[in-house]
Amino acid sequence: MNKIALIAALATVVAAPAFASQDLANKKSCMACHATDKKLVGPAFKDIAAKYASQKDAVAKLTEKVQKGSVGSWGQVPMPANPQVSADEAKQLVTWVMSIK
């Protein structure tokens, strides 16, 4: 395998989780209220990642918020609970959100 083909193959493998998480966010209706780079009903994912970047327990904290809902962290518009999102899916989504810059 030549160097260019190897680099292309590695880039696809590295990018796959990001696309998978974007697809999961669409599938679980996250994108109805959130966008990666601008506020909609809820905050932009990049703003969430920035706000929680220094918190060691951010993934666990945000995973719980995804599943149980919350209000007050970004104003008084509540984020409803998402019982259709499993714990593993919520963690995957939050890990993806925290990777957005």
C-alpha positions as CSV (number, residue, x, y, z in Angstrom):
1,M,0.0,0.0,0.0
2,N,1.4,3.4,-0.9
3,K,1.7,6.2,1.6
4,I,-1.3,8.2,0.1
5,A,-3.6,5.2,0.3
6,L,-2.5,4.5,3.9
7,I,-3.0,8.1,4.9
8,A,-6.5,8.1,3.3
9,A,-7.4,4.8,5.0
10,L,-6.2,6.1,8.4
11,A,-8.1,9.4,8.0
12,T,-11.3,7.4,7.3
13,V,-10.9,5.4,10.4
14,V,-10.1,8.4,12.6
15,A,-13.1,10.4,11.2
16,A,-15.6,7.5,11.4
17,P,-16.5,8.1,15.1
18,A,-17.2,11.7,14.5
19,F,-19.5,10.9,11.6
20,A,-21.1,8.1,13.6
21,S,-21.8,10.5,16.5
22,Q,-23.2,13.2,14.2
23,D,-25.5,10.5,12.7
24,L,-26.5,9.4,16.2
25,A,-27.3,13.0,17.2
26,N,-29.5,13.2,14.2
27,K,-31.2,9.9,14.8
28,K,-31.9,10.7,18.5
29,S,-33.3,14.2,17.6
30,C,-30.5,16.2,19.3
31,M,-30.2,18.3,16.3
32,A,-33.8,19.5,16.6
33,C,-32.7,21.8,19.5
34,H,-28.9,21.9,19.1
35,A,-26.4,22.7,16.3
36,T,-22.6,22.2,16.4
37,D,-21.7,25.9,16.0
38,K,-24.7,28.1,16.8
39,K,-27.4,28.4,19.5
40,L,-30.9,27.1,18.5
41,V,-33.3,26.2,21.3
42,G,-30.4,24.9,23.3
43,P,-26.7,25.9,23.3
44,A,-24.3,25.1,20.5
45,F,-22.4,21.9,21.0
46,K,-19.1,23.8,20.7
47,D,-20.2,26.1,23.6
48,I,-21.1,23.1,25.7
49,A,-17.7,21.6,25.1
50,A,-16.0,24.9,26.0
51,K,-18.0,25.4,29.2
52,Y,-17.3,21.9,30.5
53,A,-13.8,21.4,29.1
54,S,-12.0,21.9,32.4
55,Q,-14.4,19.6,34.4
56,K,-13.0,16.1,34.9
57,D,-16.5,14.7,35.5
58,A,-18.0,16.5,32.4
59,V,-18.8,13.3,30.5
60,A,-20.6,11.7,33.4
61,K,-22.4,14.9,34.4
62,L,-23.6,15.6,30.8
63,T,-24.5,12.0,30.1
64,E,-26.9,12.2,33.0
65,K,-28.3,15.5,31.8
66,V,-28.9,14.0,28.3
67,Q,-30.9,11.1,29.8
68,K,-32.7,12.9,32.7
69,G,-33.0,16.4,31.3
70,S,-32.0,19.6,33.1
71,V,-32.8,23.3,33.5
72,G,-30.8,26.3,34.7
73,S,-27.4,25.6,33.2
74,W,-28.1,27.7,30.1
75,G,-31.0,29.7,31.2
76,Q,-34.6,28.7,32.0
77,V,-35.4,26.8,28.8
78,P,-35.5,23.2,30.0
79,M,-33.9,20.3,28.2
80,P,-36.4,17.5,28.4
81,A,-35.4,14.0,29.5
82,N,-34.5,11.6,26.6
83,P,-35.6,8.1,27.7
84,Q,-35.1,6.9,24.1
85,V,-31.3,7.5,24.5
86,S,-29.5,4.6,26.3
87,A,-26.7,5.2,28.7
88,D,-24.1,4.0,26.1
89,E,-25.6,6.3,23.4
90,A,-25.7,9.3,25.8
91,K,-22.0,8.7,26.7
92,Q,-21.1,8.4,23.0
93,L,-23.0,11.6,22.2
94,V,-21.4,13.5,25.1
95,T,-17.9,12.3,24.2
96,W,-18.5,13.5,20.7
97,V,-19.8,16.9,21.9
98,M,-16.8,17.3,24.1
99,S,-14.5,16.8,21.1
100,I,-16.0,19.7,19.2
101,K,-13.9,22.9,19.1
